[in-house]
Amino acid sequence: MPGLYRRTLFCAQQVLGGPVALARYLRAQPATLAAWLSGQEEMPDAVFLRVVDLLLDDMDALQRHAAAAARHLGQVDRVLDLKKD
């Protein structure tokens, strides 16, 4: 599982904007986060679950944003279709 734990940490860094923000979110020392990312130390399961929760929340937000954008584009398409007539 170490590879999975490290991949989730890398994804979470992207979501939050970098290792400093992720360390702050996880309430971990930057050196500890670096050790987890490098595989030198094993990340506790409770921390892993916090990271997964963050990523799932981010996916939910992306899905809501995509749905809103699709609705907006649908409205724009309808307006453009009306202008053609």
WOGI-V35118 format. One record per pair of residues at least 24 apart in sequence whose C-alpha atoms are under 10 Angstrom apart, sorted by the first residue. I is the first residue (numbers start at 0). GAP is how many residues later the second one is. Records with the same first field share a line. If there is no record, write none. Layout:
BEGIN
I: GAP ; GAP
END
This chain:
BEGIN
0: 41
1: 34 ; 35 ; 36 ; 37 ; 39 ; 40 ; 41
2: 34 ; 36
3: 44
4: 31 ; 32 ; 34 ; 37 ; 38 ; 39 ; 40 ; 42 ; 43 ; 44 ; 46 ; 47
5: 30 ; 31 ; 32 ; 33 ; 36 ; 37 ; 42
6: 30
7: 29 ; 40 ; 41 ; 43 ; 44 ; 46 ; 47
8: 24 ; 27 ; 28 ; 34 ; 38 ; 39 ; 42 ; 43 ; 46
9: 27 ; 41
10: 40 ; 41 ; 43 ; 44
11: 39 ; 40 ; 41 ; 42 ; 43 ; 46
12: 38
13: 41
14: 39 ; 40 ; 43 ; 44
15: 38 ; 39 ; 42
21: 29
24: 25 ; 26 ; 29
25: 24 ; 25
END
